[in-house]
Amino acid sequence: MRPLSSLLIAALLLSTAACSSITSRTLPHAALRERATDTAEPEPSPQGRAVLAFANAQIGHPYCWGGTGPSCFDCSGLVQSAWRVAGIRLPRTSGDMRKALRDVPLGEVRPGDILWWPGHVAIYAGGGTEIEALDSRHGVLARRAADPYRALRPD
């Protein structure tokens, strides 16, 4: 049992080191919440509306690691499934989404865009809120937007 836990710790350290080159923050802290109260936000695209409709319908579903629905989701599974409904195929993991999608400047973030942190993604719902598959305790929920490192959008 002990060698297995050492192996898991080593794997975690390696995966963290691999992400270190892509963890710089492009969005300031609290930027989306402040922007939502200060200025009018851009309207969601038609695809963004489809993403939000799907994500809203999943609120209350449980979280499950590796879940892509329909009964449970993990964070990237929710985002991937929502964008698939909108006709866009995304990579499966948050890290691969970061590599494949373009950054969106703060002034252009609109509802439906993907909020990114190292190892986590959510969907910006507008008004300073997000929809995400948070964890096994909370499941899929809507809440005040946390401080993402980046915002991403499929082209």
N, C-alpha and C positions, 0 to 999 in steps of 0.2 A: 504493500500500500504506500509506503513512504517514497519509493522511487517514482511512482505514478504522480504523486503530488509535486515532487521536484520537477518532473517533466512538464507538468501543467504550468508551473511557475516560470520555467524557462521559455515555454511557448508564449506565454503572456508577455514576458519581457521582450521577446523578439518581435511580436506583433506590434507592441507599442513603439519600439524603435523604428519599425518600418513605416509607421504613420507620422513620425516626427517631421518629415520634410513637407507634409501637406497640412499642418495644423495651424499655420499662421491665420490670424483673424483679419478678414476684410471688412466686416461690419462692426461698427463701434458698439459698446455695451448699451443695452436698452434702446437701440436705434429704432427698431420697428415699433415699439410701444410709443416712443416719443413722436415718431413720424405720424402715427395714427391719430394723435391728438392735435398735432400742429398743422397738418396739411391734408388735402384731399388725396386719397390713394388712387393709383391707376386702377382701372376696371380690370377684372379678370378676362382673359381671352376666352373664346368658346371652349377650348380644351380645358382651361382652368376652371370654368364653370362645371364641366363634367367631372373633373378631378374632385372638386369640392362636394358635389352632389354624392359621389360615391363615398368619399371619406366621411361625410356627415352621417350617411346611412350605416356606417360601421361603428359609430360611437356606442359604447357599451359592450362591444365584443371583447372576449378575453384576449390577452397577450399569450403567445406561445412562440418560443424560440424557433426560428426557421419557418414560421407560419406565413403563408401567402393567401389565406382565406379558403373557403368562405366562412368557416366557423371561428378562426382565430388568426391573429397576425403578429408578426414582429414589426419593428419600425420600418425596415426597408421593404418588407413584404407588403405593408399597407401602401407605401408610396408607389411601389412598382405596380401593384394591382390597380390603384386609382388611375395612374397614367395609362395603363393598358386599356382601361375602359374608354379613355379619351383618344385611343388609337396610337399611342406611343409606347414602344418597347424600351424599357430601361434595364440596365444591369441589375443584378440581384442584390449586391451589397452596397452599403453606404460608401465605402471606400472606392468601389468601382464607379458608383454614380459620380463621385467627386472628380474622378479622373476623366469621365466621359462627357460631362455636361459643362456648359459655360457658366462662369460667374455672372451674377446679376448685380449691378451697382445698387446701393441702397435706394436711390431715388426712383429706380425702375422696378423694385420688387412689387409684385402684384399677387393677389389671392390665387392660389393654386401652385405657386412656386415652391421649390423644395428648400427647406432650411436644413443646414448641414453642420454637424459637430463631428469631431473624430469618433467614429463608431456609432453614430446615431443620425437619423433624419426625421423630419416632420414636414407637414404641409402647412404653408402659411394660409390662414383662413381669412385674413383681412382684419382691420380694426385692432391690430396688435395682438391677435390670437393665433393659435396653431392647433392642428389636429394631429395626434400622434398615437402610436402604439407604444406606451411608455414602459411598462414593466408588468410582471405577473400580478402585482397587487392592484394596479390601476387599470390595466387593459387599454382599450382605445378610448381616448378622451379629447375634449377640447379644453384648452386653458390659455391663460395669458402667455404670449410668446416669451420663451426664454431668450437668452443671448446667443444666437447662432454665430458660428465662425464665418459662415458664408451663406449666400442664397444662390441657388442653382436653377437653371431652366433648360428643359430639352428644347432643341431647335426645331 
